[in-house]
Structure formats: C-alpha cells, structure tokens
Amino acid sequence: MPETTKKESKPPKNLTLDEDILGLLKDNIKFQIVLRLLINTELSMTELSNLIKRAKATVHRHLKTLINFGVVKVSKQEKVRGSIKAKYYKIADSFYSHFEPEIGTFPLDLMNFNKDQIDLQQKVILLQIYLEFFKKTIKRVDDYLPDIGKIYESNTELYAQELKNSLDSLNVIFLTKKQRDNITTKLDELYSSIIKIKSENQDRDISHKKPYFLGTALLKLDNLFD
C-alpha cells in the first residue's frame, strides 16, 4: 500500500533557526536522515532509503524539507543510466558551522553567566537539540540490548564482543554533593581538552565520517524530580 504523501513546509519566518531545527529533529525520519549523513558523510537516495528502511518517495520528501532549512545539501550528481542522474547528499556546511562551536561550552557559559553576553533562550534550544540526539541514541541502546541478548544468549564471548563494539563507554554513577563538586572540576578540564582536540587541524575537515557520539550529563535529581 503506497504511503500517504504529505506536503512538507518551508522554514517558518516567525521561528529562529535553532527552533526550526529542533522541530525537524523531533521527527524520526528526518532525525534518521541527519544521523545517517553524520555517520556516513555522503549518501545517495537509494542508500538512505535502504538504511532507514523507508520508501524513496518518503525519503525524498523529508530530504526536501531538510534542504529548505539548510540542514542538508546536494553534494553531487552522477549519471546512472542514460540521462538519469542520482543525487548524493551531505550535511550542509552551515549546519556544522552553526552548531559545532557550541558543543561543550554550555556548562561553562552557565557558570560564567552574563545576561548581556549570553542569549540564554538560544542556549536552551541548542541544549534541546543536543538532547534530541542523546535521547534517541540512548533509546536505541535500550532497544538494542534485549535484541543482542536473544541473538547471542548461547555464546557469551560473542555477546560480550557485540556489546563492546556498540558501547565504547556508558557509565551511570550516583554521587554525593562533595563528590559532585570534585568531579565538576575534572569535567571542566575534560571539556577544555575535548574542545582542543576538536579544533586540531586534522579534525577541521567537516567531510570526515562521524560514527561516534559522546554525550555527558551531570544531573541534579532532586531538582528534576521534586
């Protein structure tokens, strides 16, 4: 049965770029397209369709919206048959340049908050965008663990190897106030090191594949749940 075609919108004039993109990433298909292009750098329509398991017409519709919003771009066209050309897609340079400098600076900006220098609302929207990646990635881990448990339940060695291949590191630790204060200092040093590594010359080429996701969160549970 063919999928229902929906009309995809153009960028609303009354929203900021960050609000637009947050709305896009909340859509699962658009999120999958962005994620696959971050991981693989460049993909054709057919490759995207196969990876996210959606019809080409559906992928094309969502790609068109992502292009309108400046998140994705057509990187090249190649002849596949006669005059028929296949388009290839990449994450747009403007998307990288807009978000990359912000990564890792949010906690430091809050600690040194100055209302005349920081647009707090924009920072919150950016944080929501990063959390969208975080939430959907953690949800995938949560869905994935039972699956691989069933597949490898009779072979613990393969089970352990598959876990290692999928999760380079995932830690959840409950802390006292004193432990939190000590660790915060270390985290500030870590953020500074990460930003330095990200800015090294060999990592400036935005065309590099990005198959890894690093997310850190130190949360105050009593504030969140009271």
C-alpha positions as CSV (number, residue, x, y, z in Angstrom):
1,M,0.0,0.0,0.0
2,P,1.6,3.3,-1.0
3,E,2.5,5.8,1.7
4,T,0.3,8.9,2.0
5,T,2.1,12.0,0.6
6,K,2.3,15.0,3.0
7,K,3.2,18.5,2.0
8,E,6.5,19.4,3.7
9,S,6.8,23.0,4.9
10,K,9.4,25.7,4.2
11,P,11.2,27.5,7.1
12,P,8.6,29.5,9.1
13,K,9.6,33.2,9.3
14,N,8.5,33.5,12.9
15,L,10.9,30.9,14.3
16,T,14.7,31.1,14.8
17,L,17.0,28.7,13.0
18,D,17.5,26.7,16.2
19,E,13.8,26.3,16.9
20,D,13.3,25.2,13.3
21,I,16.0,22.5,13.5
22,L,14.8,21.3,16.9
23,G,11.3,20.7,15.4
24,L,12.9,18.9,12.5
25,L,15.0,16.5,14.7
26,K,11.9,15.6,16.7
27,D,10.6,13.9,13.5
28,N,12.0,10.4,13.5
29,I,12.6,10.1,9.7
30,K,14.4,13.5,9.5
31,F,16.4,12.6,12.5
32,Q,17.4,9.3,10.9
33,I,18.5,11.0,7.7
34,V,20.6,13.6,9.6
35,L,22.1,10.8,11.7
36,R,23.0,8.6,8.7
37,L,24.6,11.5,6.9
38,L,26.7,12.4,10.0
39,I,27.9,8.8,10.2
40,N,28.5,8.1,6.5
41,T,29.3,11.6,5.3
42,E,27.6,11.2,1.9
43,L,24.8,9.0,0.7
44,S,22.5,8.6,-2.3
45,M,18.7,8.5,-2.2
46,T,18.8,4.7,-2.6
47,E,21.4,4.3,0.2
48,L,19.4,6.4,2.6
49,S,16.2,4.6,1.7
50,N,17.9,1.2,2.4
51,L,19.5,2.4,5.6
52,I,16.4,3.9,7.2
53,K,14.0,1.3,5.6
54,R,11.6,3.9,4.1
55,A,10.3,4.3,0.6
56,K,12.3,6.6,-1.7
57,A,9.3,8.9,-2.1
58,T,9.2,9.4,1.7
59,V,12.9,10.0,2.0
60,H,12.8,12.5,-0.9
61,R,10.0,14.4,0.8
62,H,11.9,14.7,4.1
63,L,15.2,15.5,2.3
64,K,13.5,18.4,0.5
65,T,12.5,19.9,3.8
66,L,16.0,19.4,5.3
67,I,17.5,21.1,2.3
68,N,15.0,24.0,2.6
69,F,16.1,24.5,6.2
70,G,19.8,24.4,5.3
71,V,20.5,21.2,7.2
72,V,21.3,19.0,4.2
73,K,22.7,19.8,0.7
74,V,23.0,18.0,-2.6
75,S,26.7,17.3,-2.8
76,K,26.9,15.8,-6.3
77,Q,25.0,14.2,-9.2
78,E,26.2,11.1,-11.1
79,K,24.8,9.5,-14.2
80,V,23.4,6.1,-13.6
81,R,21.5,5.3,-16.8
82,G,21.3,7.5,-19.9
83,S,20.3,10.9,-18.9
84,I,19.1,9.7,-15.4
85,K,21.2,11.2,-12.6
86,A,21.5,10.0,-9.0
87,K,21.8,12.8,-6.4
88,Y,24.1,12.4,-3.4
89,Y,23.5,14.2,-0.1
90,K,25.6,15.6,2.7
91,I,25.1,17.6,5.9
92,A,25.3,21.3,4.9
93,D,28.4,23.3,5.9
94,S,26.1,25.9,7.6
95,F,24.7,23.2,9.9
96,Y,28.2,22.3,11.1
97,S,29.4,25.9,11.4
98,H,26.3,26.8,13.4
99,F,26.4,24.1,16.0
100,E,30.0,22.8,16.3
101,P,31.4,25.8,18.2
102,E,28.6,25.5,20.8
103,I,29.4,21.9,21.8
104,G,30.8,21.6,25.3
105,T,30.5,25.3,26.2
106,F,27.0,25.3,27.8
107,P,28.1,24.4,31.3
108,L,30.9,26.9,31.3
109,D,28.5,29.6,29.9
110,L,26.1,29.0,32.8
111,M,28.9,29.1,35.4
112,N,30.0,32.5,34.0
113,F,26.5,33.7,33.2
114,N,26.3,37.3,32.0
115,K,22.8,38.4,30.7
116,D,24.4,41.0,28.4
117,Q,26.7,38.5,26.7
118,I,24.6,35.2,26.6
119,D,21.3,34.6,24.9
120,L,20.1,32.1,27.4
121,Q,17.0,31.1,25.4
122,Q,19.1,30.2,22.4
123,K,21.4,28.2,24.6
124,V,18.5,26.3,26.0
125,I,17.2,25.5,22.5
126,L,20.7,24.3,21.5
127,L,20.8,22.1,24.5
128,Q,17.4,20.6,23.5
129,I,18.9,19.9,20.0
130,Y,21.8,18.0,21.6
131,L,19.5,16.2,24.0
132,E,17.4,15.1,21.0
133,F,20.5,13.2,19.7
134,F,21.2,12.0,23.2
135,K,17.6,10.7,23.9
136,K,17.2,8.9,20.6
137,T,20.7,7.3,20.8
138,I,20.1,6.1,24.4
139,K,16.6,4.8,23.3
140,R,18.3,2.8,20.5
141,V,20.7,1.3,23.1
142,D,17.8,0.4,25.3
143,D,16.0,-1.3,22.4
144,Y,19.2,-2.9,21.2
145,L,20.3,-4.6,24.4
146,P,17.5,-7.2,24.6
147,D,17.9,-7.9,20.9
148,I,21.5,-8.9,21.1
149,G,20.9,-10.8,24.3
150,K,18.5,-13.1,22.4
151,I,20.8,-13.4,19.4
152,Y,24.0,-14.3,21.4
153,E,22.5,-15.9,24.6
154,S,24.2,-19.2,23.8
155,N,27.6,-17.6,23.2
156,T,28.7,-15.2,25.9
157,E,32.0,-14.4,24.2
158,L,30.2,-13.1,21.1
159,Y,27.7,-11.4,23.3
160,A,30.5,-9.5,25.2
161,Q,32.2,-8.6,21.9
162,E,29.0,-7.2,20.4
163,L,28.4,-5.1,23.5
164,K,32.0,-3.8,23.2
165,N,31.5,-3.0,19.5
166,S,28.4,-1.0,20.2
167,L,29.2,0.7,23.5
168,D,32.7,2.2,23.8
169,S,31.7,3.6,27.2
170,L,28.4,4.1,29.1
171,N,28.5,4.9,32.8
172,V,25.8,5.9,35.3
173,I,27.0,6.9,38.8
174,F,25.1,8.4,41.7
175,L,27.1,11.0,43.6
176,T,27.2,12.9,46.9
177,K,27.3,16.7,46.9
178,K,31.1,16.6,47.7
179,Q,31.8,14.0,45.0
180,R,29.9,16.1,42.5
181,D,31.9,19.2,43.4
182,N,35.2,17.4,42.9
183,I,34.1,15.8,39.7
184,T,32.8,19.1,38.2
185,T,36.3,20.4,38.3
186,K,37.6,17.4,36.4
187,L,34.7,17.7,33.9
188,D,35.7,21.3,33.2
189,E,39.2,20.1,32.4
190,L,37.8,17.3,30.2
191,Y,35.6,19.7,28.3
192,S,38.6,22.0,27.6
193,S,40.6,19.0,26.4
194,I,37.7,17.9,24.1
195,I,37.3,21.3,22.6
196,K,41.1,21.4,22.0
197,I,41.1,18.0,20.3
198,K,38.1,19.0,18.1
199,S,39.9,22.2,17.0
200,E,43.1,20.4,15.9
201,N,43.9,20.7,12.2
202,Q,43.3,17.1,11.3
203,D,39.7,17.3,12.6
204,R,38.7,20.5,10.8
205,D,37.6,18.7,7.6
206,I,33.9,18.6,8.1
207,S,33.7,15.8,5.5
208,H,35.1,13.3,7.9
209,K,32.8,10.5,8.9
210,K,31.5,10.8,12.5
211,P,30.5,7.4,13.6
212,Y,30.9,8.1,17.3
213,F,28.7,10.1,19.7
214,L,30.0,11.4,23.1
215,G,27.4,12.7,25.5
216,T,28.0,13.7,29.1
217,A,25.4,14.7,31.6
218,L,25.7,15.5,35.3
219,L,22.1,16.0,36.6
220,K,20.7,17.2,39.9
221,L,18.0,14.6,40.5
222,D,16.2,16.3,43.4
223,N,15.7,19.4,41.3
224,L,14.4,17.4,38.3
225,F,12.0,15.1,40.2
226,D,10.8,17.3,43.1
